[in-house]
């Protein structure tokens, strides 16, 4: 069931389990990329980043990660600067 804000914006929200999986996968790939210093995981990172952007209605992966963290139940969000009016 959608909240009143979701209904008025017309935006569908991704299921929290889907968002959690995407965030976890992106962060794991990012760690592998940083550790190895090569481009091996970049292709999959790009795919997951696109899925995150689509799932959160954002246009870049940093905004998508912040939005996903805001949408996940029980998540403690440290940066809400992109969501401020």
C-alpha positions as a Markdown table, in Angstrom:
| # | Residue | x | y | z |
|---|---|---|---|---|
| 1 | Unk | 0.0 | 0.0 | 0.0 |
| 2 | Unk | 1.3 | 3.4 | -0.9 |
| 3 | Unk | 1.5 | 6.4 | 1.4 |
| 4 | Unk | -0.4 | 9.6 | 0.6 |
| 5 | Unk | 2.9 | 11.2 | -0.5 |
| 6 | Unk | 3.7 | 8.3 | -2.8 |
| 7 | Unk | 0.2 | 8.4 | -4.3 |
| 8 | Unk | 0.3 | 12.2 | -4.9 |
| 9 | Unk | 3.8 | 12.0 | -6.5 |
| 10 | Unk | 2.8 | 9.0 | -8.7 |
| 11 | Unk | 6.2 | 7.4 | -7.9 |
| 12 | Unk | 6.3 | 3.7 | -7.2 |
| 13 | Unk | 8.6 | 2.5 | -4.4 |
| 14 | Unk | 10.9 | -0.4 | -4.7 |
| 15 | Unk | 10.4 | -3.3 | -2.3 |
| 16 | Unk | 12.8 | -2.9 | 0.7 |
| 17 | Unk | 14.3 | -6.3 | 0.1 |
| 18 | Unk | 15.2 | -5.4 | -3.5 |
| 19 | Unk | 16.7 | -2.1 | -2.4 |
| 20 | Unk | 18.7 | -3.9 | 0.4 |
| 21 | Unk | 20.1 | -6.4 | -2.1 |
| 22 | Unk | 21.1 | -3.7 | -4.6 |
| 23 | Unk | 22.7 | -1.5 | -2.0 |
| 24 | Unk | 24.6 | -4.5 | -0.5 |
| 25 | Unk | 25.8 | -5.7 | -3.9 |
| 26 | Unk | 26.9 | -2.2 | -5.0 |
| 27 | Unk | 28.8 | -1.6 | -1.8 |
| 28 | Unk | 30.5 | -5.0 | -2.0 |
| 29 | Unk | 31.5 | -4.4 | -5.6 |
| 30 | Unk | 32.8 | -1.0 | -4.7 |
| 31 | Unk | 34.9 | -2.5 | -1.9 |
| 32 | Unk | 36.4 | -5.1 | -4.3 |
| 33 | Unk | 37.1 | -2.4 | -6.8 |
| 34 | Unk | 38.9 | -0.3 | -4.2 |
| 35 | Unk | 40.8 | -3.2 | -2.9 |
| 36 | Unk | 42.0 | -4.6 | -6.2 |
| 37 | Unk | 42.4 | -1.3 | -7.9 |
| 38 | Unk | 41.3 | -2.7 | -11.3 |
| 39 | Unk | 38.3 | -2.4 | -13.5 |
| 40 | Unk | 37.1 | -6.0 | -13.1 |
| 41 | Unk | 33.9 | -5.2 | -11.2 |
| 42 | Unk | 33.1 | -2.0 | -13.0 |
| 43 | Unk | 30.7 | -3.5 | -15.5 |
| 44 | Unk | 28.5 | -5.1 | -12.8 |
| 45 | Unk | 28.8 | -1.9 | -10.7 |
| 46 | Unk | 27.4 | 0.1 | -13.6 |
| 47 | Unk | 24.5 | -2.4 | -13.9 |
| 48 | Unk | 23.7 | -2.2 | -10.2 |
| 49 | Unk | 24.0 | 1.6 | -10.2 |
| 50 | Unk | 21.5 | 1.8 | -13.0 |
| 51 | Unk | 19.1 | -0.5 | -11.2 |
| 52 | Unk | 19.5 | 1.6 | -8.0 |
| 53 | Unk | 18.8 | 4.8 | -9.9 |
| 54 | Unk | 15.7 | 3.4 | -11.5 |
| 55 | Unk | 14.5 | 1.9 | -8.2 |
| 56 | Unk | 14.9 | 5.2 | -6.4 |
| 57 | Unk | 14.0 | 7.7 | -9.1 |
| 58 | Unk | 17.4 | 9.4 | -9.0 |
| 59 | Unk | 19.9 | 10.1 | -11.7 |
| 60 | Unk | 23.2 | 9.3 | -10.1 |
| 61 | Unk | 24.4 | 6.5 | -7.9 |
| 62 | Unk | 25.3 | 8.7 | -4.9 |
| 63 | Unk | 21.8 | 10.1 | -4.8 |
| 64 | Unk | 20.4 | 6.6 | -5.3 |
| 65 | Unk | 22.3 | 5.2 | -2.3 |
| 66 | Unk | 21.2 | 8.0 | -0.1 |
| 67 | Unk | 17.6 | 7.6 | -1.2 |
| 68 | Unk | 17.7 | 3.9 | -0.8 |
| 69 | Unk | 19.0 | 4.2 | 2.7 |
| 70 | Unk | 16.1 | 6.6 | 3.5 |
| 71 | Unk | 13.7 | 4.1 | 2.2 |
| 72 | Unk | 15.0 | 1.1 | 4.0 |
| 73 | Unk | 13.3 | 0.3 | 7.3 |
| 74 | Unk | 15.4 | 0.9 | 10.3 |
| 75 | Unk | 18.3 | 2.4 | 8.4 |
| 76 | Unk | 20.2 | 5.2 | 10.1 |
| 77 | Unk | 20.8 | 7.9 | 7.5 |
| 78 | Unk | 23.7 | 10.2 | 8.1 |
| 79 | Unk | 23.3 | 12.5 | 5.0 |
| 80 | Unk | 19.9 | 13.9 | 4.2 |
| 81 | Unk | 21.2 | 16.9 | 2.3 |
| 82 | Unk | 19.8 | 15.7 | -1.0 |
| 83 | Unk | 16.3 | 15.4 | 0.5 |
| 84 | Unk | 16.1 | 18.8 | 2.1 |
| 85 | Unk | 13.7 | 21.2 | 0.5 |
